[in-house]
Amino acid sequence: MATAIGSSAPTPAILLIGLKVFAMDKRSFQNETAFQVVMHLARRMLAEKLITGKEYRDFEQEMIRRYQPFSGDLYT
């Protein structure tokens, strides 16, 4: 039988140094939610070849401009 080496104490799975937490106001939350839903649908359209990659990228840029989502910078 193998013996485990190391501590069995619970430890965080991520390093929290430098991690920032942002509180969202209601409007920011609505913009973020709308952006995520719209882009989910656009990704499905892209996967089903209803739109081209260029159309998707152009649309994404327009939605980032319109909704100014917190996560928008993460995807671009």
PQR file with spaces between the fields and no chain letter, atoms N, CA, C, O and H, PARSE charges and radii, in Angstrom:
ATOM       1  N    MET     1       0.837   -1.168    0.000 -0.4000 1.5000
ATOM       2  CA   MET     1       0.000    0.000    0.000 -0.0000 2.0000
ATOM       3  C    MET     1       0.888    1.240    0.000  0.5500 1.7000
ATOM       4  O    MET     1       1.854    1.313    0.760 -0.5500 1.4000
ATOM       5  N    ALA     2       0.560    2.229   -0.863 -0.4000 1.5000
ATOM       6  CA   ALA     2       1.359    3.444   -0.980 -0.0000 2.0000
ATOM       7  C    ALA     2       1.042    4.399    0.164  0.5500 1.7000
ATOM       8  O    ALA     2      -0.081    4.454    0.666 -0.5500 1.4000
ATOM       9  H    ALA     2      -0.224    2.169   -1.480  0.4000 1.0000
ATOM      10  N    THR     3       2.059    5.143    0.557 -0.4000 1.5000
ATOM      11  CA   THR     3       1.898    6.141    1.609 -0.0000 2.0000
ATOM      12  C    THR     3       1.974    7.524    0.976  0.5500 1.7000
ATOM      13  O    THR     3       2.895    7.821    0.215 -0.5500 1.4000
ATOM      14  H    THR     3       2.971    5.098    0.150  0.4000 1.0000
ATOM      15  N    ALA     4       0.995    8.363    1.298 -0.4000 1.5000
ATOM      16  CA   ALA     4       0.983    9.722    0.759 -0.0000 2.0000
ATOM      17  C    ALA     4       2.039   10.559    1.454  0.5500 1.7000
ATOM      18  O    ALA     4       2.233   10.458    2.666 -0.5500 1.4000
ATOM      19  H    ALA     4       0.247    8.121    1.915  0.4000 1.0000
ATOM      20  N    ILE     5       2.719   11.386    0.674 -0.4000 1.5000
ATOM      21  CA   ILE     5       3.740   12.285    1.215 -0.0000 2.0000
ATOM      22  C    ILE     5       3.187   13.698    1.160  0.5500 1.7000
ATOM      23  O    ILE     5       2.681   14.128    0.123 -0.5500 1.4000
ATOM      24  H    ILE     5       2.562   11.468   -0.310  0.4000 1.0000
ATOM      25  N    GLY     6       3.277   14.416    2.257 -0.4000 1.5000
ATOM      26  CA   GLY     6       2.807   15.796    2.288 -0.0000 2.0000
ATOM      27  C    GLY     6       1.727   15.986    3.330  0.5500 1.7000
ATOM      28  O    GLY     6       1.367   15.054    4.049 -0.5500 1.4000
ATOM      29  H    GLY     6       3.688   14.067    3.100  0.4000 1.0000
ATOM      30  N    SER     7       1.232   17.163    3.403 -0.4000 1.5000
ATOM      31  CA   SER     7       0.226   17.521    4.393 -0.0000 2.0000
ATOM      32  C    SER     7      -1.166   17.236    3.860  0.5500 1.7000
ATOM      33  O    SER     7      -1.436   17.403    2.671 -0.5500 1.4000
ATOM      34  H    SER     7       1.525   17.920    2.819  0.4000 1.0000
ATOM      35  N    SER     8      -2.038   16.809    4.746 -0.4000 1.5000
ATOM      36  CA   SER     8      -3.434   16.607    4.356 -0.0000 2.0000
ATOM      37  C    SER     8      -4.299   17.801    4.746  0.5500 1.7000
ATOM      38  O    SER     8      -5.521   17.761    4.605 -0.5500 1.4000
ATOM      39  H    SER     8      -1.818   16.673    5.712  0.4000 1.0000
ATOM      40  N    ALA     9      -3.660   18.865    5.236 -0.4000 1.5000
ATOM      41  CA   ALA     9      -4.398   20.064    5.631 -0.0000 2.0000
ATOM      42  C    ALA     9      -4.958   20.749    4.395  0.5500 1.7000
ATOM      43  O    ALA     9      -4.277   20.823    3.372 -0.5500 1.4000
ATOM      44  H    ALA     9      -2.667   18.897    5.351  0.4000 1.0000
ATOM      45  N    PRO    10      -6.196   21.255    4.470 -0.5600 1.5000
ATOM      46  CA   PRO    10      -6.768   21.958    3.319  0.2800 2.0000
ATOM      47  C    PRO    10      -5.943   23.191    2.971  0.5500 1.7000
ATOM      48  O    PRO    10      -5.567   23.968    3.848 -0.5500 1.4000
ATOM      49  N    THR    11      -5.672   23.357    1.701 -0.4000 1.5000
ATOM      50  CA   THR    11      -4.920   24.528    1.248 -0.0000 2.0000
ATOM      51  C    THR    11      -5.627   25.143    0.052  0.5500 1.7000
ATOM      52  O    THR    11      -6.289   24.439   -0.711 -0.5500 1.4000
ATOM      53  H    THR    11      -5.977   22.725    0.988  0.4000 1.0000
ATOM      54  N    PRO    12      -5.489   26.457   -0.115 -0.5600 1.5000
ATOM      55  CA   PRO    12      -6.135   27.083   -1.275  0.2800 2.0000
ATOM      56  C    PRO    12      -5.547   26.558   -2.578  0.5500 1.7000
ATOM      57  O    PRO    12      -4.349   26.288   -2.671 -0.5500 1.4000
ATOM      58  N    ALA    13      -6.400   26.419   -3.571 -0.4000 1.5000
ATOM      59  CA   ALA    13      -5.965   25.909   -4.866 -0.0000 2.0000
ATOM      60  C    ALA    13      -5.338   26.992   -5.723  0.5500 1.7000
ATOM      61  O    ALA    13      -4.695   26.695   -6.730 -0.5500 1.4000
ATOM      62  H    ALA    13      -7.373   26.638   -3.496  0.4000 1.0000
ATOM      63  N    ILE    14      -5.520   28.245   -5.332 -0.4000 1.5000
ATOM      64  CA   ILE    14      -4.942   29.350   -6.095 -0.0000 2.0000
ATOM      65  C    ILE    14      -4.129   30.235   -5.161  0.5500 1.7000
ATOM      66  O    ILE    14      -4.370   30.268   -3.954 -0.5500 1.4000
ATOM      67  H    ILE    14      -6.042   28.487   -4.514  0.4000 1.0000
ATOM      68  N    LEU    15      -3.189   30.933   -5.714 -0.4000 1.5000
ATOM      69  CA   LEU    15      -2.379   31.866   -4.956 -0.0000 2.0000
ATOM      70  C    LEU    15      -3.116   33.190   -4.900  0.5500 1.7000
ATOM      71  O    LEU    15      -3.460   33.755   -5.938 -0.5500 1.4000
ATOM      72  H    LEU    15      -2.993   30.907   -6.694  0.4000 1.0000
ATOM      73  N    LEU    16      -3.360   33.682   -3.713 -0.4000 1.5000
ATOM      74  CA   LEU    16      -4.182   34.876   -3.548 -0.0000 2.0000
ATOM      75  C    LEU    16      -3.377   36.169   -3.517  0.5500 1.7000
ATOM      76  O    LEU    16      -3.962   37.241   -3.367 -0.5500 1.4000
ATOM      77  H    LEU    16      -3.081   33.222   -2.869  0.4000 1.0000
ATOM      78  N    ILE    17      -2.070   36.104   -3.652 -0.4000 1.5000
ATOM      79  CA   ILE    17      -1.254   37.312   -3.633 -0.0000 2.0000
ATOM      80  C    ILE    17      -1.575   38.157   -4.855  0.5500 1.7000
ATOM      81  O    ILE    17      -1.514   37.674   -5.986 -0.5500 1.4000
ATOM      82  H    ILE    17      -1.595   35.233   -3.774  0.4000 1.0000
ATOM      83  N    GLY    18      -1.911   39.391   -4.629 -0.4000 1.5000
ATOM      84  CA   GLY    18      -2.196   40.304   -5.732 -0.0000 2.0000
ATOM      85  C    GLY    18      -3.581   40.164   -6.313  0.5500 1.7000
ATOM      86  O    GLY    18      -3.910   40.863   -7.271 -0.5500 1.4000
ATOM      87  H    GLY    18      -1.961   39.783   -3.710  0.4000 1.0000
ATOM      88  N    LEU    19      -4.411   39.282   -5.769 -0.4000 1.5000
ATOM      89  CA   LEU    19      -5.767   39.094   -6.281 -0.0000 2.0000
ATOM      90  C    LEU    19      -6.627   40.255   -5.831  0.5500 1.7000
ATOM      91  O    LEU    19      -6.655   40.589   -4.647 -0.5500 1.4000
ATOM      92  H    LEU    19      -4.144   38.714   -4.990  0.4000 1.0000
ATOM      93  N    LYS    20      -7.317   40.864   -6.750 -0.4000 1.5000
ATOM      94  CA   LYS    20      -8.190   41.993   -6.429 -0.0000 2.0000
ATOM      95  C    LYS    20      -9.634   41.558   -6.562  0.5500 1.7000
ATOM      96  O    LYS    20      -9.983   40.793   -7.462 -0.5500 1.4000
ATOM      97  H    LYS    20      -7.295   40.593   -7.712  0.4000 1.0000
ATOM      98  N    VAL    21     -10.460   42.040   -5.677 -0.4000 1.5000
ATOM      99  CA   VAL    21     -11.883   41.752   -5.724 -0.0000 2.0000
ATOM     100  C    VAL    21     -12.601   43.060   -6.005  0.5500 1.7000
ATOM     101  O    VAL    21     -12.367   44.066   -5.335 -0.5500 1.4000
ATOM     102  H    VAL    21     -10.177   42.661   -4.946  0.4000 1.0000
ATOM     103  N    PHE    22     -13.465   43.039   -6.990 -0.4000 1.5000
ATOM     104  CA   PHE    22     -14.199   44.229   -7.373 -0.0000 2.0000
ATOM     105  C    PHE    22     -15.678   44.030   -7.081  0.5500 1.7000
ATOM     106  O    PHE    22     -16.251   42.983   -7.383 -0.5500 1.4000
ATOM     107  H    PHE    22     -13.655   42.222   -7.535  0.4000 1.0000
ATOM     108  N    ALA    23     -16.282   45.048   -6.490 -0.4000 1.5000
ATOM     109  CA   ALA    23     -17.728   45.011   -6.282 -0.0000 2.0000
ATOM     110  C    ALA    23     -18.383   45.645   -7.500  0.5500 1.7000
ATOM     111  O    ALA    23     -17.941   46.689   -7.979 -0.5500 1.4000
ATOM     112  H    ALA    23     -15.816   45.899   -6.245  0.4000 1.0000
ATOM     113  N    MET    24     -19.429   45.014   -7.992 -0.4000 1.5000
ATOM     114  CA   MET    24     -20.137   45.530   -9.159 -0.0000 2.0000
ATOM     115  C    MET    24     -21.420   46.209   -8.723  0.5500 1.7000
ATOM     116  O    MET    24     -22.143   45.711   -7.860 -0.5500 1.4000
ATOM     117  H    MET    24     -19.788   44.166   -7.602  0.4000 1.0000
ATOM     118  N    ASP    25     -21.690   47.350   -9.331 -0.4000 1.5000
ATOM     119  CA   ASP    25     -22.996   47.951   -9.094 -0.0000 2.0000
ATOM     120  C    ASP    25     -24.011   47.252   -9.999  0.5500 1.7000
ATOM     121  O    ASP    25     -23.643   46.429  -10.838 -0.5500 1.4000
ATOM     122  H    ASP    25     -21.102   47.754  -10.032  0.4000 1.0000
ATOM     123  N    LYS    26     -25.279   47.583   -9.824 -0.4000 1.5000
ATOM     124  CA   LYS    26     -26.339   46.899  -10.557 -0.0000 2.0000
ATOM     125  C    LYS    26     -26.174   47.040  -12.071  0.5500 1.7000
ATOM     126  O    LYS    26     -26.350   46.072  -12.811 -0.5500 1.4000
ATOM     127  H    LYS    26     -25.578   48.252   -9.143  0.4000 1.0000
ATOM     128  N    ARG    27     -25.840   48.231  -12.521 -0.4000 1.5000
ATOM     129  CA   ARG    27     -25.690   48.487  -13.963 -0.0000 2.0000
ATOM     130  C    ARG    27     -24.531   47.674  -14.553  0.5500 1.7000
ATOM     131  O    ARG    27     -24.656   47.094  -15.631 -0.5500 1.4000
ATOM     132  H    ARG    27     -25.697   49.017  -11.920  0.4000 1.0000
ATOM     133  N    SER    28     -23.409   47.640  -13.837 -0.4000 1.5000
ATOM     134  CA   SER    28     -22.252   46.869  -14.302 -0.0000 2.0000
ATOM     135  C    SER    28     -22.594   45.387  -14.386  0.5500 1.7000
ATOM     136  O    SER    28     -22.191   44.701  -15.325 -0.5500 1.4000
ATOM     137  H    SER    28     -23.308   48.112  -12.961  0.4000 1.0000
ATOM     138  N    PHE    29     -23.339   44.901  -13.399 -0.4000 1.5000
ATOM     139  CA   PHE    29     -23.752   43.495  -13.410 -0.0000 2.0000
ATOM     140  C    PHE    29     -24.653   43.209  -14.610  0.5500 1.7000
ATOM     141  O    PHE    29     -24.496   42.188  -15.280 -0.5500 1.4000
ATOM     142  H    PHE    29     -23.667   45.459  -12.636  0.4000 1.0000
ATOM     143  N    GLN    30     -25.594   44.111  -14.877 -0.4000 1.5000
ATOM     144  CA   GLN    30     -26.498   43.930  -16.023 -0.0000 2.0000
ATOM     145  C    GLN    30     -25.716   43.947  -17.333  0.5500 1.7000
ATOM     146  O    GLN    30     -25.975   43.136  -18.222 -0.5500 1.4000
ATOM     147  H    GLN    30     -25.722   44.940  -14.333  0.4000 1.0000
ATOM     148  N    ASN    31     -24.765   44.865  -17.457 -0.4000 1.5000
ATOM     149  CA   ASN    31     -23.945   44.930  -18.672 -0.0000 2.0000
ATOM     150  C    ASN    31     -23.123   43.660  -18.845  0.5500 1.7000
ATOM     151  O    ASN    31     -23.029   43.119  -19.947 -0.5500 1.4000
ATOM     152  H    ASN    31     -24.555   45.524  -16.735  0.4000 1.0000
ATOM     153  N    GLU    32     -22.531   43.189  -17.759 -0.4000 1.5000
ATOM     154  CA   GLU    32     -21.722   41.975  -17.817 -0.0000 2.0000
ATOM     155  C    GLU    32     -22.583   40.780  -18.225  0.5500 1.7000
ATOM     156  O    GLU    32     -22.190   39.978  -19.071 -0.5500 1.4000
ATOM     157  H    GLU    32     -22.607   43.628  -16.864  0.4000 1.0000
ATOM     158  N    THR    33     -23.751   40.676  -17.617 -0.4000 1.5000
ATOM     159  CA   THR    33     -24.654   39.564  -17.912 -0.0000 2.0000
ATOM     160  C    THR    33     -25.113   39.600  -19.367  0.5500 1.7000
ATOM     161  O    THR    33     -25.094   38.580  -20.056 -0.5500 1.4000
ATOM     162  H    THR    33     -24.071   41.328  -16.929  0.4000 1.0000
ATOM     163  N    ALA    34     -25.522   40.771  -19.828 -0.4000 1.5000
ATOM     164  CA   ALA    34     -25.975   40.905  -21.213 -0.0000 2.0000
ATOM     165  C    ALA    34     -24.846   40.558  -22.182  0.5500 1.7000
ATOM     166  O    ALA    34     -25.065   39.859  -23.172 -0.5500 1.4000
ATOM     167  H    ALA    34     -25.537   41.599  -19.268  0.4000 1.0000
ATOM     168  N    PHE    35     -23.647   41.044  -21.896 -0.4000 1.5000
ATOM     169  CA   PHE    35     -22.495   40.752  -22.755 -0.0000 2.0000
ATOM     170  C    PHE    35     -22.246   39.246  -22.831  0.5500 1.7000
ATOM     171  O    PHE    35     -22.053   38.705  -23.920 -0.5500 1.4000
ATOM     172  H    PHE    35     -23.469   41.611  -21.092  0.4000 1.0000
ATOM     173  N    GLN    36     -22.251   38.570  -21.688 -0.4000 1.5000
ATOM     174  CA   GLN    36     -21.975   37.139  -21.659 -0.0000 2.0000
ATOM     175  C    GLN    36     -23.030   36.348  -22.428  0.5500 1.7000
ATOM     176  O    GLN    36     -22.695   35.412  -23.153 -0.5500 1.4000
ATOM     177  H    GLN    36     -22.408   39.010  -20.804  0.4000 1.0000
ATOM     178  N    VAL    37     -24.290   36.713  -22.276 -0.4000 1.5000
ATOM     179  CA   VAL    37     -25.373   36.003  -22.975 -0.0000 2.0000
ATOM     180  C    VAL    37     -25.259   36.216  -24.484  0.5500 1.7000
ATOM     181  O    VAL    37     -25.342   35.263  -25.259 -0.5500 1.4000
ATOM     182  H    VAL    37     -24.563   37.473  -21.687  0.4000 1.0000
ATOM     183  N    VAL    38     -25.070   37.453  -24.889 -0.4000 1.5000
ATOM     184  CA   VAL    38     -24.984   37.777  -26.315 -0.0000 2.0000
ATOM     185  C    VAL    38     -23.789   37.071  -26.954  0.5500 1.7000
ATOM     186  O    VAL    38     -23.895   36.539  -28.059 -0.5500 1.4000
ATOM     187  H    VAL    38     -25.003   38.227  -24.260  0.4000 1.0000
ATOM     188  N    MET    39     -22.646   37.069  -26.252 -0.4000 1.5000
ATOM     189  CA   MET    39     -21.464   36.439  -26.819 -0.0000 2.0000
ATOM     190  C    MET    39     -21.585   34.915  -26.827  0.5500 1.7000
ATOM     191  O    MET    39     -21.024   34.260  -27.705 -0.5500 1.4000
ATOM     192  H    MET    39     -22.560   37.501  -25.354  0.4000 1.0000
ATOM     193  N    HIS    40     -22.296   34.353  -25.881 -0.4000 1.5000
ATOM     194  CA   HIS    40     -22.556   32.914  -25.907 -0.0000 2.0000
ATOM     195  C    HIS    40     -23.330   32.551  -27.181  0.5500 1.7000
ATOM     196  O    HIS    40     -22.998   31.590  -27.875 -0.5500 1.4000
ATOM     197  H    HIS    40     -22.752   34.885  -25.167  0.4000 1.0000
ATOM     198  N    LEU    41     -24.355   33.334  -27.466 -0.4000 1.5000
ATOM     199  CA   LEU    41     -25.148   33.088  -28.679 -0.0000 2.0000
ATOM     200  C    LEU    41     -24.307   33.279  -29.938  0.5500 1.7000
ATOM     201  O    LEU    41     -24.430   32.514  -30.895 -0.5500 1.4000
ATOM     202  H    LEU    41     -24.625   34.115  -26.902  0.4000 1.0000
ATOM     203  N    ALA    42     -23.455   34.300  -29.935 -0.4000 1.5000
ATOM     204  CA   ALA    42     -22.594   34.537  -31.096 -0.0000 2.0000
ATOM     205  C    ALA    42     -21.613   33.381  -31.290  0.5500 1.7000
ATOM     206  O    ALA    42     -21.351   32.981  -32.424 -0.5500 1.4000
ATOM     207  H    ALA    42     -23.355   34.921  -29.158  0.4000 1.0000
ATOM     208  N    ARG    43     -21.065   32.836  -30.190 -0.4000 1.5000
ATOM     209  CA   ARG    43     -20.159   31.688  -30.307 -0.0000 2.0000
ATOM     210  C    ARG    43     -20.883   30.473  -30.875  0.5500 1.7000
ATOM     211  O    ARG    43     -20.313   29.721  -31.665 -0.5500 1.4000
ATOM     212  H    ARG    43     -21.278   33.161  -29.269  0.4000 1.0000
ATOM     213  N    ARG    44     -22.122   30.283  -30.479 -0.4000 1.5000
ATOM     214  CA   ARG    44     -22.905   29.172  -31.039 -0.0000 2.0000
ATOM     215  C    ARG    44     -23.133   29.371  -32.530  0.5500 1.7000
ATOM     216  O    ARG    44     -23.029   28.429  -33.315 -0.5500 1.4000
ATOM     217  H    ARG    44     -22.585   30.893  -29.836  0.4000 1.0000
ATOM     218  N    MET    45     -23.448   30.617  -32.918 -0.4000 1.5000
ATOM     219  CA   MET    45     -23.637   30.908  -34.340 -0.0000 2.0000
ATOM     220  C    MET    45     -22.354   30.645  -35.119  0.5500 1.7000
ATOM     221  O    MET    45     -22.391   30.117  -36.230 -0.5500 1.4000
ATOM     222  H    MET    45     -23.532   31.383  -32.280  0.4000 1.0000
ATOM     223  N    LEU    46     -21.219   31.015  -34.531 -0.4000 1.5000
ATOM     224  CA   LEU    46     -19.927   30.769  -35.176 -0.0000 2.0000
ATOM     225  C    LEU    46     -19.670   29.271  -35.305  0.5500 1.7000
ATOM     226  O    LEU    46     -19.230   28.801  -36.354 -0.5500 1.4000
ATOM     227  H    LEU    46     -21.188   31.445  -33.628  0.4000 1.0000
ATOM     228  N    ALA    47     -19.945   28.526  -34.244 -0.4000 1.5000
ATOM     229  CA   ALA    47     -19.734   27.073  -34.263 -0.0000 2.0000
ATOM     230  C    ALA    47     -20.619   26.388  -35.305  0.5500 1.7000
ATOM     231  O    ALA    47     -20.222   25.392  -35.909 -0.5500 1.4000
ATOM     232  H    ALA    47     -20.303   28.908  -33.392  0.4000 1.0000
ATOM     233  N    GLU    48     -21.818   26.929  -35.508 -0.4000 1.5000
ATOM     234  CA   GLU    48     -22.739   26.354  -36.490 -0.0000 2.0000
ATOM     235  C    GLU    48     -22.535   26.934  -37.887  0.5500 1.7000
ATOM     236  O    GLU    48     -23.294   26.655  -38.815 -0.5500 1.4000
ATOM     237  H    GLU    48     -22.141   27.738  -35.017  0.4000 1.0000
ATOM     238  N    LYS    49     -21.486   27.750  -38.010 -0.4000 1.5000
ATOM     239  CA   LYS    49     -21.104   28.364  -39.283 -0.0000 2.0000
ATOM     240  C    LYS    49     -22.202   29.262  -39.873  0.5500 1.7000
ATOM     241  O    LYS    49     -22.350   29.370  -41.090 -0.5500 1.4000
ATOM     242  H    LYS    49     -20.869   27.977  -37.257  0.4000 1.0000
ATOM     243  N    LEU    50     -22.961   29.897  -38.983 -0.4000 1.5000
ATOM     244  CA   LEU    50     -23.960   30.864  -39.427 -0.0000 2.0000
ATOM     245  C    LEU    50     -23.334   32.232  -39.644  0.5500 1.7000
ATOM     246  O    LEU    50     -23.872   33.060  -40.380 -0.5500 1.4000
ATOM     247  H    LEU    50     -22.841   29.809  -37.994  0.4000 1.0000
ATOM     248  N    ILE    51     -22.180   32.470  -38.992 -0.4000 1.5000
ATOM     249  CA   ILE    51     -21.413   33.698  -39.189 -0.0000 2.0000
ATOM     250  C    ILE    51     -19.949   33.308  -39.381  0.5500 1.7000
ATOM     251  O    ILE    51     -19.529   32.218  -38.995 -0.5500 1.4000
ATOM     252  H    ILE    51     -21.744   31.797  -38.394  0.4000 1.0000
ATOM     253  N    THR    52     -19.185   34.210  -39.979 -0.4000 1.5000
ATOM     254  CA   THR    52     -17.758   33.965  -40.203 -0.0000 2.0000
ATOM     255  C    THR    52     -16.956   34.425  -38.984  0.5500 1.7000
ATOM     256  O    THR    52     -17.476   35.117  -38.108 -0.5500 1.4000
ATOM     257  H    THR    52     -19.526   35.096  -40.293  0.4000 1.0000
ATOM     258  N    GLY    53     -15.703   34.035  -38.946 -0.4000 1.5000
ATOM     259  CA   GLY    53     -14.812   34.479  -37.876 -0.0000 2.0000
ATOM     260  C    GLY    53     -14.674   35.985  -37.838  0.5500 1.7000
ATOM     261  O    GLY    53     -14.638   36.583  -36.763 -0.5500 1.4000
ATOM     262  H    GLY    53     -15.281   33.473  -39.657  0.4000 1.0000
ATOM     263  N    LYS    54     -14.597   36.601  -39.008 -0.4000 1.5000
ATOM     264  CA   LYS    54     -14.484   38.064  -39.061 -0.0000 2.0000
ATOM     265  C    LYS    54     -15.751   38.720  -38.531  0.5500 1.7000
ATOM     266  O    LYS    54     -15.681   39.688  -37.773 -0.5500 1.4000
ATOM     267  H    LYS    54     -14.626   36.114  -39.881  0.4000 1.0000
ATOM     268  N    GLU    55     -16.902   38.201  -38.924 -0.4000 1.5000
ATOM     269  CA   GLU    55     -18.161   38.748  -38.429 -0.0000 2.0000
ATOM     270  C    GLU    55     -18.242   38.615  -36.902  0.5500 1.7000
ATOM     271  O    GLU    55     -18.717   39.519  -36.215 -0.5500 1.4000
ATOM     272  H    GLU    55     -16.959   37.415  -39.540  0.4000 1.0000
ATOM     273  N    TYR    56     -17.772   37.476  -36.387 -0.4000 1.5000
ATOM     274  CA   TYR    56     -17.773   37.260  -34.946 -0.0000 2.0000
ATOM     275  C    TYR    56     -16.882   38.286  -34.247  0.5500 1.7000
ATOM     276  O    TYR    56     -17.303   38.911  -33.274 -0.5500 1.4000
ATOM     277  H    TYR    56     -17.386   36.742  -36.946  0.4000 1.0000
ATOM     278  N    ARG    57     -15.656   38.461  -34.737 -0.4000 1.5000
ATOM     279  CA   ARG    57     -14.720   39.413  -34.121 -0.0000 2.0000
ATOM     280  C    ARG    57     -15.248   40.834  -34.184  0.5500 1.7000
ATOM     281  O    ARG    57     -15.137   41.577  -33.209 -0.5500 1.4000
ATOM     282  H    ARG    57     -15.314   37.953  -35.527  0.4000 1.0000
ATOM     283  N    ASP    58     -15.823   41.228  -35.320 -0.4000 1.5000
ATOM     284  CA   ASP    58     -16.396   42.565  -35.451 -0.0000 2.0000
ATOM     285  C    ASP    58     -17.552   42.744  -34.472  0.5500 1.7000
ATOM     286  O    ASP    58     -17.674   43.788  -33.831 -0.5500 1.4000
ATOM     287  H    ASP    58     -15.913   40.624  -36.113  0.4000 1.0000
ATOM     288  N    PHE    59     -18.388   41.735  -34.360 -0.4000 1.5000
ATOM     289  CA   PHE    59     -19.522   41.782  -33.445 -0.0000 2.0000
ATOM     290  C    PHE    59     -19.041   41.867  -31.998  0.5500 1.7000
ATOM     291  O    PHE    59     -19.582   42.632  -31.199 -0.5500 1.4000
ATOM     292  H    PHE    59     -18.290   40.887  -34.881  0.4000 1.0000
ATOM     293  N    GLU    60     -18.024   41.077  -31.671 -0.4000 1.5000
ATOM     294  CA   GLU    60     -17.479   41.094  -30.313 -0.0000 2.0000
ATOM     295  C    GLU    60     -16.966   42.486  -29.952  0.5500 1.7000
ATOM     296  O    GLU    60     -17.225   42.978  -28.854 -0.5500 1.4000
ATOM     297  H    GLU    60     -17.584   40.456  -32.320  0.4000 1.0000
ATOM     298  N    GLN    61     -16.242   43.118  -30.871 -0.4000 1.5000
ATOM     299  CA   GLN    61     -15.731   44.463  -30.612 -0.0000 2.0000
ATOM     300  C    GLN    61     -16.871   45.458  -30.396  0.5500 1.7000
ATOM     301  O    GLN    61     -16.780   46.326  -29.528 -0.5500 1.4000
ATOM     302  H    GLN    61     -16.032   42.718  -31.763  0.4000 1.0000
ATOM     303  N    GLU    62     -17.930   45.337  -31.173 -0.4000 1.5000
ATOM     304  CA   GLU    62     -19.092   46.212  -31.014 -0.0000 2.0000
ATOM     305  C    GLU    62     -19.765   45.992  -29.660  0.5500 1.7000
ATOM     306  O    GLU    62     -20.177   46.951  -29.008 -0.5500 1.4000
ATOM     307  H    GLU    62     -18.004   44.632  -31.878  0.4000 1.0000
ATOM     308  N    MET    63     -19.877   44.742  -29.241 -0.4000 1.5000
ATOM     309  CA   MET    63     -20.510   44.438  -27.947 -0.0000 2.0000
ATOM     310  C    MET    63     -19.651   44.906  -26.781  0.5500 1.7000
ATOM     311  O    MET    63     -20.176   45.346  -25.759 -0.5500 1.4000
ATOM     312  H    MET    63     -19.542   43.963  -29.771  0.4000 1.0000
ATOM     313  N    ILE    64     -18.343   44.814  -26.928 -0.4000 1.5000
ATOM     314  CA   ILE    64     -17.442   45.344  -25.888 -0.0000 2.0000
ATOM     315  C    ILE    64     -17.618   46.858  -25.792  0.5500 1.7000
ATOM     316  O    ILE    64     -17.664   47.416  -24.696 -0.5500 1.4000
ATOM     317  H    ILE    64     -17.916   44.456  -27.759  0.4000 1.0000
ATOM     318  N    ARG    65     -17.715   47.518  -26.946 -0.4000 1.5000
ATOM     319  CA   ARG    65     -17.908   48.971  -26.942 -0.0000 2.0000
ATOM     320  C    ARG    65     -19.256   49.323  -26.304  0.5500 1.7000
ATOM     321  O    ARG    65     -19.347   50.270  -25.523 -0.5500 1.4000
ATOM     322  H    ARG    65     -17.678   47.064  -27.836  0.4000 1.0000
ATOM     323  N    ARG    66     -20.284   48.569  -26.633 -0.4000 1.5000
ATOM     324  CA   ARG    66     -21.626   48.867  -26.155 -0.0000 2.0000
ATOM     325  C    ARG    66     -21.802   48.587  -24.662  0.5500 1.7000
ATOM     326  O    ARG    66     -22.325   49.422  -23.925 -0.5500 1.4000
ATOM     327  H    ARG    66     -20.210   47.800  -27.268  0.4000 1.0000
ATOM     328  N    TYR    67     -21.360   47.404  -24.220 -0.4000 1.5000
ATOM     329  CA   TYR    67     -21.620   46.987  -22.838 -0.0000 2.0000
ATOM     330  C    TYR    67     -20.492   47.292  -21.864  0.5500 1.7000
ATOM     331  O    TYR    67     -20.718   47.322  -20.655 -0.5500 1.4000
ATOM     332  H    TYR    67     -20.935   46.725  -24.818  0.4000 1.0000
ATOM     333  N    GLN    68     -19.280   47.519  -22.366 -0.4000 1.5000
ATOM     334  CA   GLN    68     -18.108   47.777  -21.537 -0.0000 2.0000
ATOM     335  C    GLN    68     -18.025   46.797  -20.366  0.5500 1.7000
ATOM     336  O    GLN    68     -17.988   47.207  -19.206 -0.5500 1.4000
ATOM     337  H    GLN    68     -19.097   47.495  -23.349  0.4000 1.0000
ATOM     338  N    PRO    69     -17.996   45.499  -20.679 -0.5600 1.5000
ATOM     339  CA   PRO    69     -17.993   44.496  -19.611  0.2800 2.0000
ATOM     340  C    PRO    69     -16.654   44.412  -18.906  0.5500 1.7000
ATOM     341  O    PRO    69     -15.611   44.713  -19.486 -0.5500 1.4000
ATOM     342  N    PHE    70     -16.693   44.001  -17.657 -0.4000 1.5000
ATOM     343  CA   PHE    70     -15.469   43.771  -16.900 -0.0000 2.0000
ATOM     344  C    PHE    70     -14.638   42.681  -17.580  0.5500 1.7000
ATOM     345  O    PHE    70     -13.418   42.804  -17.684 -0.5500 1.4000
ATOM     346  H    PHE    70     -17.540   43.756  -17.186  0.4000 1.0000
ATOM     347  N    SER    71     -15.284   41.636  -18.034 -0.4000 1.5000
ATOM     348  CA   SER    71     -14.580   40.506  -18.625 -0.0000 2.0000
ATOM     349  C    SER    71     -14.166   40.734  -20.069  0.5500 1.7000
ATOM     350  O    SER    71     -13.427   39.924  -20.629 -0.5500 1.4000
ATOM     351  H    SER    71     -16.276   41.536  -17.950  0.4000 1.0000
ATOM     352  N    GLY    72     -14.621   41.811  -20.683 -0.4000 1.5000
ATOM     353  CA   GLY    72     -14.312   42.051  -22.086 -0.0000 2.0000
ATOM     354  C    GLY    72     -12.841   42.069  -22.385  0.5500 1.7000
ATOM     355  O    GLY    72     -12.413   41.577  -23.428 -0.5500 1.4000
ATOM     356  H    GLY    72     -15.221   42.470  -20.229  0.4000 1.0000
ATOM     357  N    ASP    73     -12.044   42.638  -21.472 -0.4000 1.5000
ATOM     358  CA   ASP    73     -10.600   42.693  -21.667 -0.0000 2.0000
ATOM     359  C    ASP    73      -9.967   41.313  -21.557  0.5500 1.7000
ATOM     360  O    ASP    73      -8.886   41.086  -22.099 -0.5500 1.4000
ATOM     361  H    ASP    73     -12.392   43.038  -20.624  0.4000 1.0000
ATOM     362  N    LEU    74     -10.628   40.385  -20.861 -0.4000 1.5000
ATOM     363  CA   LEU    74     -10.072   39.051  -20.701 -0.0000 2.0000
ATOM     364  C    LEU    74     -10.159   38.247  -21.985  0.5500 1.7000
ATOM     365  O    LEU    74      -9.336   37.363  -22.224 -0.5500 1.4000
ATOM     366  H    LEU    74     -11.506   40.569  -20.420  0.4000 1.0000
ATOM     367  N    TYR    75     -11.150   38.546  -22.810 -0.4000 1.5000
ATOM     368  CA   TYR    75     -11.386   37.765  -24.019 -0.0000 2.0000
ATOM     369  C    TYR    75     -10.710   38.341  -25.247  0.5500 1.7000
ATOM     370  O    TYR    75     -10.530   37.631  -26.236 -0.5500 1.4000
ATOM     371  H    TYR    75     -11.818   39.264  -22.616  0.4000 1.0000
ATOM     372  N    THR    76     -10.335   39.600  -25.209 -0.4000 1.5000
ATOM     373  CA   THR    76      -9.766   40.226  -26.398 -0.0000 2.0000
ATOM     374  C    THR    76      -8.264   40.260  -26.353  0.5500 1.7000
ATOM     375  O    THR    76      -7.629   40.757  -27.283 -0.5500 1.4000
ATOM     376  H    THR    76     -10.482   40.177  -24.406  0.4000 1.0000
